[in-house]
């Protein structure tokens, strides 16, 4: 199998949340692989997950804007679409219930 990533991914096991509709909709996920450009998420059912959302890393409190690159039956590949921000920042006050 050819590796298409420009940077190496690292295996992780982190709790995450898929956040969309300005924080109204939240789905649990597990972050399994990460690189500086994206991540692989495990999710029970990717149906209904939008093409763009915020990925919350529960352990660090970082919110990553992402877009879906691929999806399978129980996983999603996402690309980071900009710098991460902290859930504790004043600008992210609307997400404070996710802490």
N, C-alpha and C positions, 0 to 999 in steps of 0.2 A: 504494500500500500504506500503510495506517495504522500509525503508530508507536505501540506500546502501552507502551513503557518509560517509567517516570517519570523516569529519569535517563539521560543520554546514555552510550552505550557507546563504548569506544575499541578500535581494532584493535590487537592484540598478536600476537606470535608467540613463545610460551613453551613449553618442555617441561614436561609435567605428568605426574602419576601419579594414577590412581583407586585409592584405598586402602579396602579393606573387610575384613570378617571379622577385625577387630582387627589389621589389618596382615598377615594371612596371605595374602590375595589382593591382587595389585597388577597394574594394567593401565596401559600407557603411553597417553598422549594428548597432543594439542597444544591449548594454550589459544589461541583465535583472537580472541575479543572478550571484553572485561570491562567491567563497570560497578561501581558500589559495591554493587549488589544481586545480581549474578550474572555468569555467563560462558557462552560457547559453546565446547564442546570438540569437537575432531575425534578420532574413534576408528575403528579399522578395522572393528569390529563391536560395536555396543552390546548385543547379546544377552547376557544374563547379568549385566549391570550392575544392581546393586540400586537401589531408589528413593532411598536415602540412603547417602552415603559421605563420605569425606574426600578433598578435592582438594589434592594437594601441588603447589605451585609450586616447581619444582626450583631456579630462579635465586635465589629469596628464602628458601627453606626454610619457607614458610608453609603451614600446614595449615588449609584452610577446610572446616567442616562444610557440606555441601550437600544439596539434594534435587533430583531430576530434575523439571523442569517439562514438557519435551517431548523427543522423540527422533525422529530420521530415520535413513535408511540408514547414514550415516557421521558423524553428529554428535548431540550431546546439549546441551540447554539446561538449566542448573542455576541454582538460587537459593541464595544464601548464607544459612545458617540460624543464624548467630551469629558472634561474633568469631573471627578467625583466631588460631592459636597457632603458635609457632615449633617446628620439629622439634627444635631444640636445647634446648627446655625440659625440665626434669627429668621433668615429667608425661608427656612424649611419648617417654621413653626406649625404649619398645618399638618405635618407628619408626626408631631410629638406623641400622639397616641400609639405609634408603632414601636416606641422604644422598648 
